């Protein structure tokens, strides 16, 4: 018994030293309403020359910075002056049985292993090459892949403006399955009157990065 009691502290000490090396430490960075795109440069006349690119640890694909003109805009930012916009009338993305005509992609940037998508504001408008145009009703399809290589369930988001100009964006939240993602695709599944000439507006994207 004495020998066992003598060895016990040494055994516990060894276990304590081993545990930290077995647990993976993860640094989390939360981006709430700071992801407003307001600190990015753009042009009212030619916003396509100002892609969002790498922003707050996330690589935005197919997305530019927009500054809608009050009185002429189809949809307006939730937090002015800027919002992000995706337009691609000739782009098609096939995700299972869903075809996304206009779409944006969010991917992990350098130093980010995964992210949780929590919420954002969105709207749909006529793609005219600028922010001028008309608000359009339609449905967004959102999906993505997690760190296990599994596709997460598709979330459908309906947008139904009550007018054609200066329409507010709609708030959307995402389920727990939208955690530990490596990419997300946000696309127009259906819209009126022309799906292929619809642009997506995004603002106040809330996500948590894991590194």
Secondary structure as the mmCIF struct_conf table of DSSP 4:
data_model
#
loop_
_struct_conf.conf_type_id
_struct_conf.id
_struct_conf.beg_label_comp_id
_struct_conf.beg_label_asym_id
_struct_conf.beg_label_seq_id
_struct_conf.end_label_comp_id
_struct_conf.end_label_asym_id
_struct_conf.end_label_seq_id
HELX_RH_AL_P HELX_RH_AL_P1 UNK A 2 UNK A 22
BEND BEND1 UNK A 23 UNK A 23
HELX_LH_PP_P HELX_LH_PP_P1 UNK A 24 UNK A 25
STRN STRN1 UNK A 28 UNK A 31
TURN_TY1_P TURN_TY1_P1 UNK A 33 UNK A 34
BEND BEND2 UNK A 37 UNK A 37
TURN_TY1_P TURN_TY1_P2 UNK A 38 UNK A 39
BEND BEND3 UNK A 40 UNK A 40
BEND BEND4 UNK A 44 UNK A 45
HELX_RH_3T_P HELX_RH_3T_P1 UNK A 47 UNK A 49
STRN STRN2 UNK A 51 UNK A 55
TURN_TY1_P TURN_TY1_P3 UNK A 56 UNK A 57
STRN STRN3 UNK A 58 UNK A 66
HELX_LH_PP_P HELX_LH_PP_P2 UNK A 68 UNK A 69
TURN_TY1_P TURN_TY1_P4 UNK A 70 UNK A 72
STRN STRN4 UNK A 73 UNK A 73
BEND BEND5 UNK A 74 UNK A 74
STRN STRN5 UNK A 75 UNK A 75
BEND BEND6 UNK A 78 UNK A 81
STRN STRN6 UNK A 83 UNK A 86
TURN_TY1_P TURN_TY1_P5 UNK A 89 UNK A 90
STRN STRN7 UNK A 93 UNK A 95
TURN_TY1_P TURN_TY1_P6 UNK A 96 UNK A 97
STRN STRN8 UNK A 98 UNK A 100
BEND BEND7 UNK A 101 UNK A 102
STRN STRN9 UNK A 103 UNK A 108
TURN_TY1_P TURN_TY1_P7 UNK A 110 UNK A 111
STRN STRN10 UNK A 114 UNK A 126
BEND BEND8 UNK A 129 UNK A 131
STRN STRN11 UNK A 132 UNK A 132
BEND BEND9 UNK A 133 UNK A 133
STRN STRN12 UNK A 135 UNK A 135
STRN STRN13 UNK A 138 UNK A 146
TURN_TY1_P TURN_TY1_P8 UNK A 147 UNK A 148
BEND BEND10 UNK A 149 UNK A 149
HELX_LH_PP_P HELX_LH_PP_P3 UNK A 150 UNK A 150
STRN STRN14 UNK A 151 UNK A 151
HELX_LH_PP_P HELX_LH_PP_P4 UNK A 152 UNK A 154
STRN STRN15 UNK A 155 UNK A 159
BEND BEND11 UNK A 162 UNK A 166
STRN STRN16 UNK A 167 UNK A 167
HELX_LH_PP_P HELX_LH_PP_P5 UNK A 168 UNK A 169
STRN STRN17 UNK A 170 UNK A 173
HELX_RH_3T_P HELX_RH_3T_P2 UNK A 176 UNK A 178
BEND BEND12 UNK A 179 UNK A 180
STRN STRN18 UNK A 181 UNK A 191
BEND BEND13 UNK A 192 UNK A 193
HELX_RH_3T_P HELX_RH_3T_P3 UNK A 195 UNK A 197
STRN STRN19 UNK A 198 UNK A 210
#
